[in-house]
Amino acid sequence: MDKYLVDAKWNVSKNVKILVTKKNFLSQENFDLSYTNNKYVSAKESRQLINSILPSKPYYMKQIHGKKVVYLDDSEKLSHVCDGLITKKKNRVISILTADCMPIVISSICGSIICVLHVGRKGAQYNIVENAFKVLKKYNYIYEAWIGPAISQEYYLVDENIRKLFLDYNSDYNIFFDKNKINKKLFNMNLIGIASYQLKTNGVNKIAFSELCTVKNNNDYYSYRINSDKKRFGTFVWSE
């Protein structure tokens, strides 16, 4: 198990574990956890494999690129329509599936409460981070965050309309958009930078990064931007 765990390089309790799958994982090629690609049998096999090494059956989300965050301890359902999960229960595994969007893990330093967020362009636009902290701020904890493999600014191109959506919300976001050097009508958007800004605005002063781009590291991670890939890798988090 330990060889699959992420060293997040943060100050959070060692009881908090993060596991991120890859394309080739647990001796299986094209390890895919998503049912959306119509490969139900393949995804089911992958989920059964991951279950075999996790401390409990993971909670998945039906991700819709929104801002809804569910506090799991108020519900026993194994699946929710949302883009964020929070729990205080030990060995309860919460997860997200991504292929360019950011997997963000938030934890109290003591490891008493953990949160996972699926944050793409819309999640950042709707500020799902702020929504998560409507729950997290109810507890008197210091929080840190880890941002997993996601598309980097170098490869994330958006048009002026997208940029304007963010600037209309907060003009400070302007620093996260650079004019593309080849196509002057497009901008390189720093999605990770925006999420980091939102985390800091909500009192998270320590943010760790995987520093892995899903486009650059497409041999290991799925990327929707490269080939409209419907396959997904998973980020799984729990506190022992």
C-alpha positions, 0 to 999 in steps of 0.5 A: 500500500505505502508505495502507492501513497502520495508524499504531499510534503505538507504539515498535516498529520501522517494519519491522512493518506492520499492515493492517486492512480495512474494509467498503469496501476496495480498491474493493469493497463488503462486503469480507468475508474469512470463509467462515462466511457461506456466501458462498464466492465473495465471501470468495474474491474478497476474499482474492485481492484482499488477497493482491495487496497483501500481501508473501506469502500470509497465514496464517489461523486457524480461530478457536474462541474458545480459548487455543491459540497456534501458533508458526508457524515450527515448521509450514508449514501455511497454516491452524491451529485456534487463536486466536493466531499467532507468527512470527520470519520476515520478510515472513510475514503472520499474520492474524485475522478479527474482528467485535467481538472484539479483534485484538491485535498484539504485537511486540518493539520491534526487530520480530524477533518478532510475534504476533496474537491473536483475543480475545473474551470467552472468549479473555480468560477463558482468558487467551490473552495469558498463553498467548502469552507462554509462547512470547514470554518465551523471547526476551529482548525488550521487547514492545509491543502494539496493540489494534485495532477492537473492541466498547467497554464502552459496548456490551458487556453481560453477565450476573452469571454471566459476571462471576462467571467472571472474578472467580472467576479474579481478583478484580481484574477487578471494576473492569472491570464496571460495572452497566448504568444501564438494566438493573441485572441486566446489566453493561457489561464492559470487554473491552479493559481486561481484555486490557490488564491481562493484557498488563501482567501479562505485562510489556507496559508500552506498549499502543496503541489504535485507539480504534475501537469496532466498534459505534459505527463499524459503517459501517466495521467488521462487528459481530456484536452489532448484527445477528449479522453473520457477515462479518469484517474482517481484521487482517494483520501482518508484519515486513519 
